[in-house]
């Protein structure tokens, strides 16, 4: 058996760590707050990139993760997640117009 590591993120400190997915809570090494589960396919932006960290915060607060695994385990298909704050804003506007939830709007690939 292989124990895969997944990404956990502290948006406040802009810090990402990989831990074995065991269902336990992991604390940030800087601020000692609870880190958020980000998924297998998370790629952390640079620490000083405000626009991308704002997008990461919006995605994780909406309850989405960065996963590409299919639930049945038969393959991988990368899921779309916005990369900048402008993309998050435009998807929130679409959500308001179409009556979608924020998570549904943030998962839309094309508008």
One Martini backbone bead per residue (centre of mass of N, CA, C, O) as a GRO file, in nm:
protein
  111
    1UNK     BB    1   0.098   0.036   0.020
    2UNK     BB    2   0.019   0.372  -0.049
    3UNK     BB    3   0.094   0.690   0.098
    4UNK     BB    4  -0.065   0.964   0.024
    5UNK     BB    5  -0.017   1.299  -0.030
    6UNK     BB    6  -0.155   1.606   0.080
    7UNK     BB    7  -0.284   1.925   0.074
    8UNK     BB    8  -0.221   2.194   0.299
    9UNK     BB    9  -0.369   2.519   0.399
   10UNK     BB   10  -0.258   2.857   0.479
   11UNK     BB   11  -0.386   3.155   0.395
   12UNK     BB   12  -0.273   3.357   0.598
   13UNK     BB   13   0.044   3.252   0.550
   14UNK     BB   14   0.096   3.116   0.279
   15UNK     BB   15   0.081   2.788   0.328
   16UNK     BB   16   0.223   2.466   0.231
   17UNK     BB   17   0.143   2.118   0.297
   18UNK     BB   18   0.236   1.775   0.329
   19UNK     BB   19   0.015   1.502   0.406
   20UNK     BB   20  -0.119   1.243   0.525
   21UNK     BB   21  -0.423   1.093   0.463
   22UNK     BB   22  -0.606   1.064   0.794
   23UNK     BB   23  -0.824   1.290   0.906
   24UNK     BB   24  -0.656   1.486   1.039
   25UNK     BB   25  -0.550   1.760   1.203
   26UNK     BB   26  -0.371   2.047   1.080
   27UNK     BB   27  -0.116   2.265   1.169
   28UNK     BB   28   0.029   2.552   1.156
   29UNK     BB   29   0.365   2.650   1.196
   30UNK     BB   30   0.305   2.961   1.251
   31UNK     BB   31  -0.014   3.005   1.381
   32UNK     BB   32  -0.175   2.734   1.480
   33UNK     BB   33  -0.381   2.679   1.269
   34UNK     BB   34  -0.603   2.547   1.072
   35UNK     BB   35  -0.579   2.354   0.800
   36UNK     BB   36  -0.663   2.319   0.467
   37UNK     BB   37  -0.801   2.118   0.243
   38UNK     BB   38  -0.680   2.092  -0.112
   39UNK     BB   39  -0.548   1.831  -0.224
   40UNK     BB   40  -0.364   1.675  -0.477
   41UNK     BB   41  -0.358   1.935  -0.714
   42UNK     BB   42  -0.206   2.149  -0.565
   43UNK     BB   43  -0.074   2.486  -0.644
   44UNK     BB   44   0.122   2.706  -0.511
   45UNK     BB   45   0.163   3.017  -0.485
   46UNK     BB   46   0.319   3.276  -0.444
   47UNK     BB   47   0.341   3.460  -0.160
   48UNK     BB   48   0.307   3.762  -0.326
   49UNK     BB   49   0.033   3.660  -0.472
   50UNK     BB   50  -0.264   3.799  -0.422
   51UNK     BB   51  -0.460   3.704  -0.649
   52UNK     BB   52  -0.419   3.393  -0.609
   53UNK     BB   53  -0.484   3.375  -0.303
   54UNK     BB   54  -0.774   3.478  -0.334
   55UNK     BB   55  -0.866   3.237  -0.505
   56UNK     BB   56  -0.799   3.014  -0.304
   57UNK     BB   57  -0.983   3.116  -0.078
   58UNK     BB   58  -1.251   3.098  -0.239
   59UNK     BB   59  -1.243   2.797  -0.305
   60UNK     BB   60  -1.219   2.686  -0.009
   61UNK     BB   61  -1.474   2.839   0.107
   62UNK     BB   62  -1.672   2.684  -0.104
   63UNK     BB   63  -1.564   2.364  -0.082
   64UNK     BB   64  -1.330   2.329  -0.265
   65UNK     BB   65  -1.098   2.135  -0.455
   66UNK     BB   66  -0.784   1.998  -0.582
   67UNK     BB   67  -0.913   1.772  -0.807
   68UNK     BB   68  -0.871   1.476  -1.049
   69UNK     BB   69  -1.032   1.254  -0.936
   70UNK     BB   70  -1.228   0.997  -0.974
   71UNK     BB   71  -1.459   0.835  -0.783
   72UNK     BB   72  -1.409   0.543  -0.925
   73UNK     BB   73  -1.084   0.530  -1.022
   74UNK     BB   74  -1.050   0.541  -1.361
   75UNK     BB   75  -0.936   0.850  -1.343
   76UNK     BB   76  -0.829   1.169  -1.490
   77UNK     BB   77  -0.970   1.507  -1.440
   78UNK     BB   78  -0.927   1.820  -1.455
   79UNK     BB   79  -1.029   2.074  -1.261
   80UNK     BB   80  -1.168   2.375  -1.245
   81UNK     BB   81  -0.992   2.675  -1.131
   82UNK     BB   82  -0.943   2.971  -1.029
   83UNK     BB   83  -0.650   3.205  -1.040
   84UNK     BB   84  -0.802   3.480  -1.001
   85UNK     BB   85  -0.984   3.742  -0.883
   86UNK     BB   86  -1.129   3.805  -1.152
   87UNK     BB   87  -1.250   3.522  -1.194
   88UNK     BB   88  -1.414   3.524  -0.936
   89UNK     BB   89  -1.590   3.771  -0.993
   90UNK     BB   90  -1.722   3.668  -1.258
   91UNK     BB   91  -1.850   3.412  -1.123
   92UNK     BB   92  -2.024   3.565  -0.918
   93UNK     BB   93  -2.197   3.711  -1.129
   94UNK     BB   94  -2.311   3.456  -1.258
   95UNK     BB   95  -2.447   3.348  -1.003
   96UNK     BB   96  -2.645   3.586  -0.973
   97UNK     BB   97  -2.783   3.559  -1.258
   98UNK     BB   98  -2.838   3.223  -1.248
   99UNK     BB   99  -2.862   3.095  -0.949
  100UNK     BB  100  -2.599   3.003  -0.830
  101UNK     BB  101  -2.366   2.874  -0.665
  102UNK     BB  102  -2.048   2.935  -0.585
  103UNK     BB  103  -1.932   2.654  -0.647
  104UNK     BB  104  -2.052   2.627  -0.932
  105UNK     BB  105  -1.920   2.884  -1.052
  106UNK     BB  106  -1.615   2.810  -0.987
  107UNK     BB  107  -1.637   2.536  -1.176
  108UNK     BB  108  -1.646   2.694  -1.424
  109UNK     BB  109  -1.483   2.721  -1.719
  110UNK     BB  110  -1.698   2.867  -1.903
  111UNK     BB  111  -1.884   3.180  -1.984
   0.00000   0.00000   0.00000
